[in-house]
Amino acid sequence: TGVGARLAQQSNLLLIDADTGRIRNRTGSLDVMVGTGLQIHVPVRIASRVIPSSDGRTAYTTLTRGGEAHVNRISLGGRRNATQIGSGQRVCHLMARSANQLLLISQSANQPPTLFVMDEETGATRQLTHHNDDWHAAFQWPDVEQVIVKRAGAELEGWVLKPRHVRPPYKTILTIHGGPHAGYGCGFWADFHELVGAGYAVAFMNPHGSTGYGNAFSQS
C-alpha cells in the first residue's frame, strides 16, 4: 500500500501479551480513530490517555468519529466493541479515572477547553472549572451550523460559524486544514471567532484525506 497509505491509517488500540509478545488489535474492525485526532486551537497539545478499568476487562479512551471525539469503553477480550459515553457536538480528552468518575477536558465550537467530571455509567457531566465564565458572558457567540455535502457517493462534513451581529448574506471565509491527514471538528478556534467578530462567517470542512471517517476516506 506504500508509505503514504500507512501514514493515513487511523490509530488503533493494541493489546500486547507481556509474556509472549502477541499483539491483538482491539479496534481495527471498528474502523474508528483511537484518541482525539482533530486539529484544535490550544497553546499546548493535549494528550488523551488510555486508562484500564479496575478489573482489566475494558479500557477507557477517546475515539474520534467525524468531527466529534468522545470517551469510550473498549473491550479488551472477547467480541470487539466500543461503547460511547456521553454525546453532543464536542471534542473531549480523557485525563484520569477514579472509582466510577472520569476526568476530561471538553470543548465545543463556542466553549473553550474546560475540565469536567463524568459518570462512566450514565455519561452525566459536572463542570469543574469556571475560569472563562465572565469573559464568555461578554460576547455574542455565533450560530454553529453543521453542513453535510454528498459528492460521488461520499458524505463530506463541515461547519459554518455565522455572526449574529451581521445580517445575511454574509461575507464568508473558507479555511482549509493542513495534513492532509488531520481533521476539523467541534473544537474551539479563537482565530475563527476573531473573524466572526469582524463580521465574517467562517466555513470549514473535512475533505477526502481527513481523519475520523474511516481508513478508506483518509486514504482517498
N, C-alpha and C positions, 0 to 999 in steps of 0.2 A: 504493500500500500504506500510505501515511501515515507520519508521523514515528515513531510507536510501533513499527511493524513494522521500520523501518530500524534503530532502536536495538536491536532484538532479534536482528538478523542477526549471525552469527558472523564473527569477523575472518578475513581471508584473506591469503595471501602473493601480492603483486603484483610483477610484473617489468616495469620501465619502461625502454624504449629511450631512452638518453641523447640520441640524435641526433634521433629522430622524435617522441618523446613517446608512442609506442604503449604501451598498457598491456595486459598479459596476466595473467589470474588463474590462478595455478598450483595452487590448491587448491579453487576454487569447486565443481567437480564431485565432490569428495571428501566434502563436507558435514561437515567437521570444523572445530573451532576452532583457529586458529593462535595459539600462545602458551599460557601457563598461566592459564586463565580460571577459577580456583577461589578461593573465599574461604579464606584460611589465617590462623592466629593468629600473626603475627610482628610485632615492633616497627616494622619498616620494610617498605615494599613492595619485593619482589624482582622485577626486570625480567628476563625471559628473552630472550636475544639471538637474532638470526638471523645465522648465520655461513656464508659461502660456502665451498665446497670449494676445494682448490688449483687444480683445472682449470676451475672455474667452471660445471661441468655440474650440480651439485647444491648444495643449501644445507641446513644443519642448524638446526633449531629444535625447540621443543616443540609438540606437539599435544595438545589436551585431548579425550579420549574418555570420556564419562561422568565418573566420579569420579577418573580417573587422568590424569596428564599425563606423557608420556614424550618423550624425544628422538627425532626422526625425520629421515631423509634424504629431502629432497624434490627431485624432478627439476625442472630449470629449462628444459628443452627436450624436444620430442617428447611422448610419452604422459605424461599427468599421473599421478603416483603418489607415494606416501609410504611409506617403509619404516621401521617402528618399530625402534628399537634399545633393547634391554632390555625388561623386563617386570615384573609384580608390582603389588600394590596400594600405589602410592606416587605422590607428586607431585614432579616434577623441574623445575628451572630450569637452562637452559644458560647458562654463563658465558663459556667460552673454548674454543679448539681449538689444539692444537699437534701437528704430524705426524699420527699416527692416534689421538691421545688427546683426549678431550673432558672438560672440567672442568664439573661440575654440582653443584648443591645438590639434595639428595634428602631427602625426609621421608616419614614414614608416620604412621598413627594413634598409634603408640606410640614413634616416634622423632622427636625434634626435628630441624630443618634441620641437615644435615651435609654437608661437602664430600666428593665422590668424584671419582675419575678413572675414565673409562670407555673401553674399547677400542671404537672406532667400527665395527669389523667384527664382533666377537663379542658385544659388549654386556657383557663381563665388567667388573666394577667393583672398585675398591680404595678403601677408606675412608682419607681423608687426615687428618681432624680427629677428635679424641677428647676434646674439652673436657668433654663431659657424661657420660663413662663412669662415674665414681664416683657422681655424682648419680643416673644412670639405674639403676644396680645396687641402689640403696637402696629402690626402690619395687616394689610388686607391681602390675604393669600389667594392665589389664583385657583380657578376651577381646573380640575385634572380630568381630562378625557382620555380614556383608553381607546385605541384605534386598532382594528383588525382588518388587514388588507389581504384578500385572496388573489394569488397570482400563480399560474402554472401548477395548480394542484397543491400549493403550499399556503399556509397562513403566516403572514408577517405581522408581528405585534409592535405597537408603538404607542406613544402618548403625546398629548398636546397640553401645555400649560397656557391657560387663557387668562389674561389680565381682567380683573373685574372693574378697574377704573377707566377702561377704554371701551368704546362701543365698537362692535364688529362692523365691517370686516377688519381683521387685524393684519398689520404688517407682521409677517411670520419669519422667524429664523429657524432653519433646519440645521441641527447638529448631528454629526456622524462620529460614532465611536471608532477608536483605533483597534488594533489587534492583528487581523480581523477577528481572532478567536477570543472575543470578550462579549459583553452584553450590557445594554442599558436595562434599567429596571425601575422599581418603585422606591428608589432611594432619594435622598435629599441632595440637591445640587445648588449650592449657593450662587454660582455664576449664572445658572438658568434664572434664578429669582432676581438677580440684578437686571437681567434683560427684560423680564416681565415687569419689574418696577419702572423701567424706562418706556413701557408701553407696548412692548412686542409680545406676541405669542411665540412660544418655543416648542418646536416639534422635534421628536427624537424617536428613532425606530431601530429594530434589530433585523438587519438584512441577512441574507444567506451567509453562512460562515460564523454567525453569532452562536454563543454558547447558551445552554439552558433549554434547548428544544430537541435534544437527541443527537446522536452521532451523525446520522445521515444529513441532518440540516447543517451542522457545524462543518461538515466536510464537503458541502455542496458549493 
